[in-house]
Structure formats: structure tokens, C-alpha cells
Amino acid sequence: MGNLKVYFDYLVENQDQQENIIKDISIKGIKKQVIHNVLSSDELEDLYYSYPTDKGNILSRKRNKITLGLLVYQGLTTQNLEQLQV
């Protein structure tokens, strides 16, 4: 949009146009964050199957693997996990 404003200013200076018709236009919206280094489906599946459940506190390890499964197979976000209820 900024480039168009500069272009229309140029047209006004060269008298090709009487006024800059887009000088007061601004685009507002939500800026989205681009995610980098996304794992492939095979890498996610390897991560899930390689998660150990036999060491340490077995119940917490199983809970963590279930949570990982929800992230990998259901596509939940951390915000979705916070909203889960028993």
C-alpha cells in the first residue's frame, strides 16, 4: 500500500493526476506469525513413538505421551491444551 501511495504522489507531481486518491487509505488487520522449521508428519510420528514411558514416574510419562499424541495427531495447540477439562 505504501508503494501505491508513493506512485500516486508521483502522478500528482507530474500532473498526470489531480490528487492522490489513496492517501487516506490504510489497511488494518491481524498480523499473523509465520511458523518456521515445521516438522514433517513422519518426524512427528517418530517423535511420538520414540517418547519413553517406562522410565521415571510412569503415570506422568503416560500423561505426557497422551498430550504429545493430542498435539501430533489432533493438531491441538498449547492454548487448546489449556482449555481441556477432565
C-alpha positions, 0 to 999 in steps of 0.5 A: 500500500505504501508503494501505491501511495508513493506512485500516486504522489508521483502522478500528482507531481507530474500532473498526470493526476489531480490528487492522490486518491489513496492517501487516506487509505490504510489497511488494518488487520491481524498480523499473523506469525509465520511458523518456521522449521515445521516438522514433517508428519513422519518426524512427528510420528517418530517423535511420538513413538520414540517418547519413553514411558517406562522410565521415571514416574510412569503415570506422568510419562503416560500423561505426557505421551497422551498430550504429545499424541493430542498435539501430533495427531489432533493438531491441538495447540498449547492454548487448546491444551489449556482449555481441556477439562477432565 
